Amino acid sequence: MKVFLTGKGVEYQKKSTEKFNTVEQAEKLLPAGGKILACGTCVKSRNQEGTETCPINTMKDMYEIIKESDKVVTF
C-alpha cells in the first residue's frame, strides 16, 4: 500500500495526538510493506523537509501511484 500525503497530511508526524495517533499508525504501515510519500510542494510550503519515513515526491510520482492502483481513496 502506498499513501501519498498532501496538504496538512504531510504534518502527520507533528500533529499526532493520543486520540488520532498518526505516528503509531504509520509505524504499523511501514513494516507491513506500506510506503508513505509526501507532496513536495506541500512539505516545502510548511518549511519542512522530507524524512526517511516520509520522503518528498512529485506530482508525477502521485500520477504513477494512481495509474498503478486498483483502488484510490481521497478525502
Backbone as XML, in Angstrom:
<?xml version="1.0"?>
<chain id="A" units="angstrom">
  <residue number="1" name="MET">
    <atom name="N" x="0.842" y="-1.169" z="0.000"/>
    <atom name="CA" x="0.000" y="0.000" z="0.000"/>
    <atom name="C" x="0.891" y="1.236" z="0.000"/>
  </residue>
  <residue number="2" name="LYS">
    <atom name="N" x="0.561" y="2.176" z="-0.844"/>
    <atom name="CA" x="1.252" y="3.459" z="-0.877"/>
    <atom name="C" x="0.279" y="4.553" z="-0.477"/>
  </residue>
  <residue number="3" name="VAL">
    <atom name="N" x="0.761" y="5.468" z="0.353"/>
    <atom name="CA" x="-0.043" y="6.590" z="0.816"/>
    <atom name="C" x="0.666" y="7.858" z="0.366"/>
  </residue>
  <residue number="4" name="PHE">
    <atom name="N" x="-0.029" y="8.692" z="-0.408"/>
    <atom name="CA" x="0.541" y="9.956" z="-0.870"/>
    <atom name="C" x="-0.127" y="11.069" z="-0.073"/>
  </residue>
  <residue number="5" name="LEU">
    <atom name="N" x="0.651" y="11.732" z="0.774"/>
    <atom name="CA" x="0.114" y="12.781" z="1.636"/>
    <atom name="C" x="0.209" y="14.146" z="0.968"/>
  </residue>
  <residue number="6" name="THR">
    <atom name="N" x="-0.861" y="14.905" z="1.103"/>
    <atom name="CA" x="-0.885" y="16.280" z="0.602"/>
    <atom name="C" x="-1.425" y="17.184" z="1.704"/>
  </residue>
  <residue number="7" name="GLY">
    <atom name="N" x="-1.329" y="18.475" z="1.490"/>
    <atom name="CA" x="-1.883" y="19.443" z="2.439"/>
    <atom name="C" x="-1.383" y="19.208" z="3.852"/>
  </residue>
  <residue number="8" name="LYS">
    <atom name="N" x="-2.289" y="19.301" z="4.817"/>
    <atom name="CA" x="-1.930" y="19.133" z="6.228"/>
    <atom name="C" x="-1.464" y="17.714" z="6.536"/>
  </residue>
  <residue number="9" name="GLY">
    <atom name="N" x="-1.770" y="16.783" z="5.661"/>
    <atom name="CA" x="-1.361" y="15.395" z="5.881"/>
    <atom name="C" x="0.141" y="15.227" z="6.001"/>
  </residue>
  <residue number="10" name="VAL">
    <atom name="N" x="0.904" y="16.098" z="5.344"/>
    <atom name="CA" x="2.361" y="15.987" z="5.413"/>
    <atom name="C" x="2.891" y="16.321" z="6.802"/>
  </residue>
  <residue number="11" name="GLU">
    <atom name="N" x="2.031" y="16.853" z="7.661"/>
    <atom name="CA" x="2.421" y="17.192" z="9.029"/>
    <atom name="C" x="2.066" y="16.080" z="10.017"/>
  </residue>
  <residue number="12" name="TYR">
    <atom name="N" x="1.786" y="14.887" z="9.521"/>
    <atom name="CA" x="1.287" y="13.821" z="10.399"/>
    <atom name="C" x="2.228" y="13.519" z="11.560"/>
  </residue>
  <residue number="13" name="GLN">
    <atom name="N" x="3.531" y="13.688" z="11.370"/>
    <atom name="CA" x="4.469" y="13.394" z="12.454"/>
    <atom name="C" x="4.398" y="14.451" z="13.565"/>
  </residue>
  <residue number="14" name="LYS">
    <atom name="N" x="4.022" y="15.664" z="13.222"/>
    <atom name="CA" x="3.925" y="16.748" z="14.211"/>
    <atom name="C" x="2.540" y="16.839" z="14.834"/>
  </residue>
  <residue number="15" name="LYS">
    <atom name="N" x="1.521" y="16.384" z="14.140"/>
    <atom name="CA" x="0.133" y="16.567" z="14.577"/>
    <atom name="C" x="-0.453" y="15.348" z="15.283"/>
  </residue>
  <residue number="16" name="SER">
    <atom name="N" x="0.336" y="14.330" z="15.512"/>
    <atom name="CA" x="-0.148" y="13.121" z="16.156"/>
    <atom name="C" x="-0.631" y="13.430" z="17.568"/>
  </residue>
  <residue number="17" name="THR">
    <atom name="N" x="-1.782" y="12.857" z="17.941"/>
    <atom name="CA" x="-2.340" y="13.036" z="19.279"/>
    <atom name="C" x="-2.688" y="11.675" z="19.858"/>
  </residue>
  <residue number="18" name="GLU">
    <atom name="N" x="-3.047" y="11.654" z="21.121"/>
    <atom name="CA" x="-3.444" y="10.387" z="21.736"/>
    <atom name="C" x="-4.681" y="9.809" z="21.028"/>
  </residue>
  <residue number="19" name="LYS">
    <atom name="N" x="-5.635" y="10.664" z="20.709"/>
    <atom name="CA" x="-6.866" y="10.215" z="20.051"/>
    <atom name="C" x="-6.617" y="9.824" z="18.596"/>
  </residue>
  <residue number="20" name="PHE">
    <atom name="N" x="-5.826" y="10.601" z="17.884"/>
    <atom name="CA" x="-5.510" y="10.337" z="16.479"/>
    <atom name="C" x="-4.001" y="10.161" z="16.357"/>
  </residue>
  <residue number="21" name="ASN">
    <atom name="N" x="-3.531" y="8.988" z="16.745"/>
    <atom name="CA" x="-2.099" y="8.721" z="16.803"/>
    <atom name="C" x="-1.596" y="8.325" z="15.409"/>
  </residue>
  <residue number="22" name="THR">
    <atom name="N" x="-1.340" y="9.326" z="14.594"/>
    <atom name="CA" x="-0.920" y="9.093" z="13.211"/>
    <atom name="C" x="0.472" y="8.477" z="13.133"/>
  </residue>
  <residue number="23" name="VAL">
    <atom name="N" x="1.337" y="8.809" z="14.059"/>
    <atom name="CA" x="2.682" y="8.226" z="14.065"/>
    <atom name="C" x="2.592" y="6.720" z="14.327"/>
  </residue>
  <residue number="24" name="GLU">
    <atom name="N" x="1.774" y="6.330" z="15.276"/>
    <atom name="CA" x="1.596" y="4.907" z="15.578"/>
    <atom name="C" x="1.045" y="4.160" z="14.365"/>
  </residue>
  <residue number="25" name="GLN">
    <atom name="N" x="0.092" y="4.762" z="13.688"/>
    <atom name="CA" x="-0.475" y="4.127" z="12.504"/>
    <atom name="C" x="0.570" y="3.975" z="11.401"/>
  </residue>
  <residue number="26" name="ALA">
    <atom name="N" x="1.401" y="4.989" z="11.227"/>
    <atom name="CA" x="2.476" y="4.917" z="10.235"/>
    <atom name="C" x="3.466" y="3.822" z="10.600"/>
  </residue>
  <residue number="27" name="GLU">
    <atom name="N" x="3.764" y="3.705" z="11.901"/>
    <atom name="CA" x="4.701" y="2.682" z="12.362"/>
    <atom name="C" x="4.171" y="1.275" z="12.127"/>
  </residue>
  <residue number="28" name="LYS">
    <atom name="N" x="2.866" y="1.109" z="12.032"/>
    <atom name="CA" x="2.265" y="-0.185" z="11.704"/>
    <atom name="C" x="2.276" y="-0.422" z="10.192"/>
  </residue>
  <residue number="29" name="LEU">
    <atom name="N" x="2.072" y="0.644" z="9.429"/>
    <atom name="CA" x="2.001" y="0.547" z="7.970"/>
    <atom name="C" x="3.352" y="0.211" z="7.344"/>
  </residue>
  <residue number="30" name="LEU">
    <atom name="N" x="4.390" y="0.888" z="7.779"/>
    <atom name="CA" x="5.705" y="0.755" z="7.149"/>
    <atom name="C" x="6.288" y="-0.658" z="7.238"/>
  </residue>
  <residue number="31" name="PRO">
    <atom name="N" x="6.293" y="-1.307" z="8.406"/>
    <atom name="CA" x="6.849" y="-2.666" z="8.477"/>
    <atom name="C" x="6.024" y="-3.695" z="7.704"/>
  </residue>
  <residue number="32" name="ALA">
    <atom name="N" x="4.763" y="-3.375" z="7.462"/>
    <atom name="CA" x="3.892" y="-4.286" z="6.715"/>
    <atom name="C" x="4.078" y="-4.134" z="5.204"/>
  </residue>
  <residue number="33" name="GLY">
    <atom name="N" x="5.074" y="-3.331" z="4.811"/>
    <atom name="CA" x="5.352" y="-3.146" z="3.386"/>
    <atom name="C" x="4.743" y="-1.893" z="2.801"/>
  </residue>
  <residue number="34" name="GLY">
    <atom name="N" x="4.082" y="-1.089" z="3.624"/>
    <atom name="CA" x="3.494" y="0.157" z="3.146"/>
    <atom name="C" x="4.557" y="1.212" z="2.906"/>
  </residue>
  <residue number="35" name="LYS">
    <atom name="N" x="4.164" y="2.233" z="2.182"/>
    <atom name="CA" x="5.090" y="3.319" z="1.870"/>
    <atom name="C" x="4.337" y="4.641" z="1.952"/>
  </residue>
  <residue number="36" name="ILE">
    <atom name="N" x="4.945" y="5.617" z="2.609"/>
    <atom name="CA" x="4.349" y="6.946" z="2.728"/>
    <atom name="C" x="5.156" y="7.899" z="1.865"/>
  </residue>
  <residue number="37" name="LEU">
    <atom name="N" x="4.468" y="8.657" z="1.031"/>
    <atom name="CA" x="5.090" y="9.632" z="0.146"/>
    <atom name="C" x="4.452" y="10.986" z="0.413"/>
  </residue>
  <residue number="38" name="ALA">
    <atom name="N" x="5.241" y="12.036" z="0.370"/>
    <atom name="CA" x="4.717" y="13.367" z="0.657"/>
    <atom name="C" x="4.828" y="14.270" z="-0.561"/>
  </residue>
  <residue number="39" name="CYS">
    <atom name="N" x="3.822" y="15.094" z="-0.772"/>
    <atom name="CA" x="3.826" y="16.096" z="-1.833"/>
    <atom name="C" x="4.926" y="17.113" z="-1.526"/>
  </residue>
  <residue number="40" name="GLY">
    <atom name="N" x="5.866" y="17.255" z="-2.439"/>
    <atom name="CA" x="6.981" y="18.175" z="-2.244"/>
    <atom name="C" x="6.543" y="19.610" z="-2.046"/>
  </residue>
  <residue number="41" name="THR">
    <atom name="N" x="5.565" y="20.062" z="-2.807"/>
    <atom name="CA" x="5.071" y="21.428" z="-2.677"/>
    <atom name="C" x="4.457" y="21.652" z="-1.298"/>
  </residue>
  <residue number="42" name="CYS">
    <atom name="N" x="3.685" y="20.682" z="-0.817"/>
    <atom name="CA" x="3.043" y="20.801" z="0.499"/>
    <atom name="C" x="4.079" y="20.818" z="1.616"/>
  </residue>
  <residue number="43" name="VAL">
    <atom name="N" x="5.104" y="19.999" z="1.494"/>
    <atom name="CA" x="6.157" y="19.953" z="2.509"/>
    <atom name="C" x="6.922" y="21.271" z="2.526"/>
  </residue>
  <residue number="44" name="LYS">
    <atom name="N" x="7.342" y="21.734" z="1.363"/>
    <atom name="CA" x="8.135" y="22.960" z="1.284"/>
    <atom name="C" x="7.344" y="24.189" z="1.724"/>
  </residue>
  <residue number="45" name="SER">
    <atom name="N" x="6.042" y="24.232" z="1.434"/>
    <atom name="CA" x="5.237" y="25.389" z="1.831"/>
    <atom name="C" x="5.067" y="25.474" z="3.342"/>
  </residue>
  <residue number="46" name="ARG">
    <atom name="N" x="5.352" y="24.371" z="4.037"/>
    <atom name="CA" x="5.272" y="24.345" z="5.500"/>
    <atom name="C" x="6.667" y="24.407" z="6.137"/>
  </residue>
  <residue number="47" name="ASN">
    <atom name="N" x="7.645" y="24.775" z="5.329"/>
    <atom name="CA" x="9.040" y="24.888" z="5.791"/>
    <atom name="C" x="9.525" y="23.612" z="6.469"/>
  </residue>
  <residue number="48" name="GLN">
    <atom name="N" x="9.172" y="22.478" z="5.881"/>
    <atom name="CA" x="9.594" y="21.179" z="6.391"/>
    <atom name="C" x="10.538" y="20.550" z="5.376"/>
  </residue>
  <residue number="49" name="GLU">
    <atom name="N" x="11.085" y="19.419" z="5.764"/>
    <atom name="CA" x="11.911" y="18.617" z="4.873"/>
    <atom name="C" x="11.366" y="17.205" z="4.866"/>
  </residue>
  <residue number="50" name="GLY">
    <atom name="N" x="11.672" y="16.474" z="3.826"/>
    <atom name="CA" x="11.286" y="15.081" z="3.789"/>
    <atom name="C" x="12.049" y="14.304" z="4.849"/>
  </residue>
  <residue number="51" name="THR">
    <atom name="N" x="11.509" y="13.167" z="5.233"/>
    <atom name="CA" x="12.170" y="12.309" z="6.216"/>
    <atom name="C" x="12.344" y="10.925" z="5.614"/>
  </residue>
  <residue number="52" name="GLU">
    <atom name="N" x="13.057" y="10.082" z="6.311"/>
    <atom name="CA" x="13.254" y="8.711" z="5.831"/>
    <atom name="C" x="11.917" y="7.982" z="5.696"/>
  </residue>
  <residue number="53" name="THR">
    <atom name="N" x="11.009" y="8.222" z="6.646"/>
    <atom name="CA" x="9.713" y="7.540" z="6.613"/>
    <atom name="C" x="8.668" y="8.281" z="5.780"/>
  </residue>
  <residue number="54" name="CYS">
    <atom name="N" x="8.957" y="9.511" z="5.405"/>
    <atom name="CA" x="8.022" y="10.313" z="4.610"/>
    <atom name="C" x="8.804" y="11.185" z="3.628"/>
  </residue>
  <residue number="55" name="PRO">
    <atom name="N" x="9.367" y="10.553" z="2.579"/>
    <atom name="CA" x="10.177" y="11.310" z="1.634"/>
    <atom name="C" x="9.346" y="12.205" z="0.714"/>
  </residue>
  <residue number="56" name="ILE">
    <atom name="N" x="9.972" y="13.264" z="0.245"/>
    <atom name="CA" x="9.335" y="14.188" z="-0.693"/>
    <atom name="C" x="9.219" y="13.526" z="-2.067"/>
  </residue>
  <residue number="57" name="ASN">
    <atom name="N" x="8.063" y="13.703" z="-2.687"/>
    <atom name="CA" x="7.811" y="13.174" z="-4.017"/>
    <atom name="C" x="7.142" y="14.243" z="-4.871"/>
  </residue>
  <residue number="58" name="THR">
    <atom name="N" x="6.881" y="13.913" z="-6.112"/>
    <atom name="CA" x="6.344" y="14.876" z="-7.072"/>
    <atom name="C" x="4.943" y="14.475" z="-7.530"/>
  </residue>
  <residue number="59" name="MET">
    <atom name="N" x="4.326" y="15.362" z="-8.265"/>
    <atom name="CA" x="3.014" y="15.055" z="-8.853"/>
    <atom name="C" x="3.141" y="13.889" z="-9.839"/>
  </residue>
  <residue number="60" name="LYS">
    <atom name="N" x="4.268" y="13.782" z="-10.500"/>
    <atom name="CA" x="4.489" y="12.650" z="-11.415"/>
    <atom name="C" x="4.449" y="11.336" z="-10.634"/>
  </residue>
  <residue number="61" name="ASP">
    <atom name="N" x="5.061" y="11.333" z="-9.444"/>
    <atom name="CA" x="5.021" y="10.139" z="-8.589"/>
    <atom name="C" x="3.581" y="9.805" z="-8.207"/>
  </residue>
  <residue number="62" name="MET">
    <atom name="N" x="2.801" y="10.830" z="-7.835"/>
    <atom name="CA" x="1.407" y="10.614" z="-7.468"/>
    <atom name="C" x="0.616" y="10.055" z="-8.650"/>
  </residue>
  <residue number="63" name="TYR">
    <atom name="N" x="0.873" y="10.579" z="-9.833"/>
    <atom name="CA" x="0.201" y="10.075" z="-11.024"/>
    <atom name="C" x="0.507" y="8.591" z="-11.228"/>
  </residue>
  <residue number="64" name="GLU">
    <atom name="N" x="1.751" y="8.208" z="-11.060"/>
    <atom name="CA" x="2.144" y="6.809" z="-11.242"/>
    <atom name="C" x="1.461" y="5.911" z="-10.215"/>
  </residue>
  <residue number="65" name="ILE">
    <atom name="N" x="1.353" y="6.383" z="-8.981"/>
    <atom name="CA" x="0.674" y="5.605" z="-7.944"/>
    <atom name="C" x="-0.780" y="5.378" z="-8.341"/>
  </residue>
  <residue number="66" name="ILE">
    <atom name="N" x="-1.453" y="6.432" z="-8.774"/>
    <atom name="CA" x="-2.859" y="6.325" z="-9.163"/>
    <atom name="C" x="-3.016" y="5.416" z="-10.371"/>
  </residue>
  <residue number="67" name="LYS">
    <atom name="N" x="-2.145" y="5.560" z="-11.331"/>
    <atom name="CA" x="-2.204" y="4.748" z="-12.551"/>
    <atom name="C" x="-2.044" y="3.257" z="-12.238"/>
  </residue>
  <residue number="68" name="GLU">
    <atom name="N" x="-1.182" y="2.933" z="-11.285"/>
    <atom name="CA" x="-0.906" y="1.538" z="-10.931"/>
    <atom name="C" x="-1.959" y="0.944" z="-10.005"/>
  </residue>
  <residue number="69" name="SER">
    <atom name="N" x="-2.742" y="1.788" z="-9.334"/>
    <atom name="CA" x="-3.640" y="1.319" z="-8.282"/>
    <atom name="C" x="-4.954" y="0.773" z="-8.824"/>
  </residue>
  <residue number="70" name="ASP">
    <atom name="N" x="-5.467" y="-0.246" z="-8.140"/>
    <atom name="CA" x="-6.796" y="-0.733" z="-8.479"/>
    <atom name="C" x="-7.860" y="-0.001" z="-7.650"/>
  </residue>
  <residue number="71" name="LYS">
    <atom name="N" x="-7.428" y="0.658" z="-6.548"/>
    <atom name="CA" x="-8.335" y="1.439" z="-5.723"/>
    <atom name="C" x="-7.625" y="2.724" z="-5.285"/>
  </residue>
  <residue number="72" name="VAL">
    <atom name="N" x="-8.361" y="3.820" z="-5.289"/>
    <atom name="CA" x="-7.828" y="5.105" z="-4.847"/>
    <atom name="C" x="-8.846" y="5.730" z="-3.890"/>
  </residue>
  <residue number="73" name="VAL">
    <atom name="N" x="-8.369" y="6.176" z="-2.734"/>
    <atom name="CA" x="-9.232" y="6.813" z="-1.746"/>
    <atom name="C" x="-8.747" y="8.236" z="-1.546"/>
  </residue>
  <residue number="74" name="THR">
    <atom name="N" x="-9.655" y="9.189" z="-1.611"/>
    <atom name="CA" x="-9.317" y="10.584" z="-1.342"/>
    <atom name="C" x="-10.290" y="11.144" z="-0.321"/>
  </residue>
  <residue number="75" name="PHE">
    <atom name="N" x="-9.814" y="12.081" z="0.458"/>
    <atom name="CA" x="-10.710" y="12.779" z="1.407"/>
    <atom name="C" x="-10.050" y="14.036" z="1.863"/>
  </residue>
</chain>
